[in-house]
């Protein structure tokens, strides 16, 4: 659930009111949890009690109680379990997933080489490449860069993400009975979702025409097979509407989170050339003449891995995180909270918690390295949240991010355009925290 409340504002309030306090969102109260210790206590120790999503009216209207992100109870459990199982069956964490990601990383490298060092905004092309990784897993194919559907899909997804940070989204959640009848951005938002609906339905129909595969190759194949097996099962939630909505959610969320993090990665690296150079030295020394980069290589590349984690920490795209609600009366750090209470865990407050990070607002890969230079993580590193509602696509995002990042910086050096001395490191609020548009130059090494 998205709100106009920024993580900085909530962190400021915690200095006055403590790590747990109540804010009023219109006429509805929400309990805010700040700081690593309190957040982990809520999301992990009370994971079962906080397993429900607080669904805003905007997404209640769109999802219709289908899919996995904005569902609860039996539907959520079945759809999430299926999503996790299918990603594993499609090779997540295995060599086949690495190879799929490597191919798209190579396409992206070739694009940057063709720019011949000229200044470009990397956003669109990076999004194309990430989209193709996700599309191959969900639908079994990639898009060419000039495919009309690809361009429209990215435009629709981008609008869905950005709209959620606008006053229009907040007004709809406050007055849904009124806003749904008004023209303007809301109708554009609905039409963007409808475009994704039409696209996914075409993909599903194409799969159905080929019949149920004995050897499923993508998520739609697996879902159709599951539906066939569950025919007649009254407890099954595997139906056409859930398949459509789950596909849309995994498609849009998978593209947005990874492509946005990669854009932040470029921004940090072009403004920190000394760190970029250290990454390249490590990549050269460890990988040598090896042709491809695999996710397992992160264990041999502690500095590169540390930089990627620091990018995710300091430029966390989740900000406050999604709202939960209690499934039963719960005692949270001495506060007695009733069933149905909305809980907001301010994830950024863990990622900037001074009890866990030295100089938390400065970029420092050393946050993830011990004295011997080995990679270490911290319990305060929570960009994917935690507990029962931890991000479904966490491993996929980690895999794509690492292989893309290491492949790109092994092959290319990225710089700011000539004459550019400063860049805007502020954020644009939507469903995620996006960077402002910027340009970079790619130089072959």
Buried (B, 14 or more C-beta within 10 A) or exposed (E): BBBEBBBBEBBEBBEEBEBBBEBEBEEEEBBBBBBBBBBBBBBBEBBEBBBBBBBBBBBEBBBEBBBBBBBBEEBBBBBBEBBBEBBEEBBBBEEEBBEBBBBBBBBBBEBBBEBEBEBBEBBBBBBBBBBBBBBBBBBBEBBEEEEEEBBBBBEBBBBBBBBBBBEBBBBBBBEBEEBBEEEEBBEBBBEBBEBBBEBBBEBBEEBEEEEBBEEBBBBBBBBBBBBEEBEEEEEBBBEBEBBBBBBBBBBBBBBBBBBBBBBBBBBBBBBBEEBBEBBBEBBEEBBEEEEBBBBEBBEBBBBBBBBBBBBBBBBBBBBBBBBBBBBEEBEBBEEEBEEEBBBBBBBBBBBBBEEBBEEBEEBBBEBBBEEEEEBEEBEBBBBBBBBBBEBBBEBBBBBBBBBBBBBBBBBBBBBBBEEBEEBEBEBBBBBBBBBEEBBBBBEEE
